Every structure is written in C-alpha cells, then in structure tokens.
C-alpha cells in the first residue's frame, strides 16, 4: 500500500506538472522558514498537527525540510503518535509537492498502543501537495488516507 500511495503521488505530480500554468507571475514565493500545519481525518477520527521547517536547496525550486507531527485519534482509549520526518519540497507550476520520510516515532500513547506502534514502526509518511494562497499553503494531505491540509507561518516575517 505504501508503494501504491507513493506511485499515486508521483503520477499526480507529473500530471500537474504537465498541465499547470505557472501561477507565480515572475517568481514563486519563498517558503523558507517555520510553518505550522493541520489536517483532519474525519473518517478516522484523527487530527494531525505539526511544525515544519523549510530550507532552500541547491536547485532553484527545491527545499529540504524536516518536521515533527502529532496524530491524535478519538479512539477508546484516545491515542497519539508523535513522528519525526524529513522531507523535500519541489515547486512545479503553481503547486508544491512535499514528499516525506519517517525518521522515527518519537512518542506514542497509551502504553499498549505505543509498544505496538514503536515495535512495528507502523506509521506511514505524511505527504502533501499544496498551493500558495493568501500567505498560506493549502491543499491535500495524503498518506494511508487523504484529507485537506493547511499550512501557516507561526511567526510574522519582519524585514
């Protein structure tokens, strides 16, 4: 299933790249810096939040990034998983594809859930396809499920 999701992301990115007209007039926005994000997986009863840091990469439209996400699920009992991930972001047309890799499960709970989660490393990477909109990044989260996602800056930029 993990391979299928990555293949779907790659195929979707290629379709978008082939058909998208550049929405960034002369120059795409610089997404460098710290952002927060949130997605709600309504059918699963979970909310994923996180902090992500983008840094310019050598290629003009690429960024490297890392983030820590937290998934809180309304189960009986409620569960949580905190995950450290590395990622790469690439601007193509008017979209930004963020492809991630799970580095480690940092914490989980309650204890029985944590034992299984950590023993089996049972967390799929969080991937995104977003567009810049009024200072935010909005679009689609996809991993084992898909949902809307929104990124926003956690501090105002000062020049």
C-alpha positions in Angstrom: 0.0 0.0 0.0 2.9 2.4 0.8 4.4 1.9 -2.7 1.0 2.5 -4.3 0.5 5.8 -2.4 3.9 7.0 -3.5 3.2 6.0 -7.1 -0.1 7.8 -7.0 1.6 10.9 -5.6 4.3 10.7 -8.4 1.7 10.3 -11.1 -0.4 13.1 -9.8 2.6 15.4 -9.6 3.5 14.5 -13.2 0.0 15.3 -14.4 0.0 18.6 -12.6 3.5 19.5 -13.9 2.5 18.7 -17.4 -0.8 20.7 -17.3 -0.2 23.5 -14.8 0.3 27.0 -16.0 2.7 29.0 -13.8 0.6 30.9 -11.2 3.5 32.7 -9.8 3.8 35.7 -12.1 7.6 36.2 -12.2 8.9 34.3 -9.2 7.4 31.7 -6.8 7.1 32.7 -3.2 10.0 31.8 -0.9 8.6 29.3 1.6 11.8 29.2 3.7 11.2 29.2 7.4 9.0 27.8 10.0 5.3 26.8 9.4 2.6 25.0 11.3 0.1 22.7 9.7 -3.2 20.9 10.4 -5.3 18.2 8.8 -8.4 16.5 10.0 -9.0 12.8 9.0 -12.7 12.9 9.7 -13.5 9.3 8.8 -10.7 8.0 11.1 -11.5 10.5 13.9 -7.9 11.8 13.9 -6.2 15.2 13.7 -2.7 15.6 12.6 -0.8 18.8 13.5 2.9 19.7 13.2 5.7 22.2 12.9 7.8 22.2 9.7 11.0 24.0 8.7 11.8 24.6 5.1 15.3 25.5 3.9 16.4 26.4 0.4 18.1 23.5 -1.5 20.7 24.0 -4.3 18.1 23.5 -7.1 16.2 26.8 -7.6 12.7 25.5 -6.9 13.6 22.9 -4.3 13.6 22.9 -0.5 14.7 20.5 2.1 12.6 20.2 5.3 12.0 18.4 8.5 9.1 18.3 10.8 7.5 16.7 13.8 3.9 15.7 13.5 1.4 14.6 16.1 -1.6 12.5 15.3 -4.4 12.5 17.9 -7.1 10.0 17.4 -10.5 9.7 19.1 -10.4 6.0 20.0 -11.3 4.1 23.1 -8.9 4.9 24.8 -7.7 8.0 22.8 -4.3 7.6 21.1 -1.5 9.8 20.0 1.6 9.4 17.9 4.5 11.9 17.5 6.7 11.3 14.5 9.9 13.0 13.3 10.1 13.2 9.5 12.5 14.5 6.9 11.2 15.8 3.6 11.8 17.5 0.3 9.5 20.2 -1.3 9.5 20.9 -5.0 7.7 23.7 -6.7 6.1 22.7 -10.0 3.8 25.2 -11.8 1.5 26.5 -9.1 1.9 23.6 -6.7 4.4 22.5 -4.1 4.8 18.7 -3.6 6.2 17.8 -0.2 7.5 14.2 0.0 8.4 12.9 3.4 10.2 10.0 5.1 9.6 8.8 8.6 12.8 9.1 10.6 11.5 7.9 13.9 8.4 7.5 16.0 9.3 9.8 18.9 6.4 9.1 21.3 3.0 7.4 21.4 0.4 6.5 23.9 -1.3 4.9 25.7 1.4 2.4 26.7 -0.1 -0.7 24.8 -0.6 1.4 21.7 2.9 2.8 22.0 4.5 -0.7 22.3 2.8 -1.8 19.0 3.4 1.4 17.2 7.1 1.5 18.0 7.7 -2.2 17.6 6.2 -2.3 14.1 7.1 1.3 13.1 3.5 1.4 12.0 3.3 5.0 10.7 3.2 6.0 7.0 5.0 9.2 5.9 2.9 12.3 5.7 3.0 13.7 2.1 1.3 16.9 0.8 0.5 18.7 -2.5 -0.3 22.3 -1.7 -0.5 25.7 -3.4 0.3 29.2 -2.1 -2.9 31.0 -1.3 -3.1 34.4 0.6 0.1 33.7 2.6 -0.9 30.1 3.5 -0.2 26.8 1.8 -3.4 24.8 1.2 -4.1 21.6 -0.5 -4.1 17.8 0.1 -2.5 15.6 2.7 -2.0 12.0 1.7 -0.6 9.0 3.4 -2.8 6.0 4.1 -5.7 8.4 3.8 -6.3 11.8 2.1 -7.7 15.0 3.6 -7.5 18.8 3.2 -4.4 20.4 4.8 -3.5 24.0 5.7 0.0 25.4 6.5 0.5 28.8 8.0 3.5 30.7 9.3 3.9 30.5 13.1 5.6 33.9 13.2 5.2 37.0 11.1 8.2 37.7 8.9 9.9 41.0 9.6 12.2 42.6 7.0 
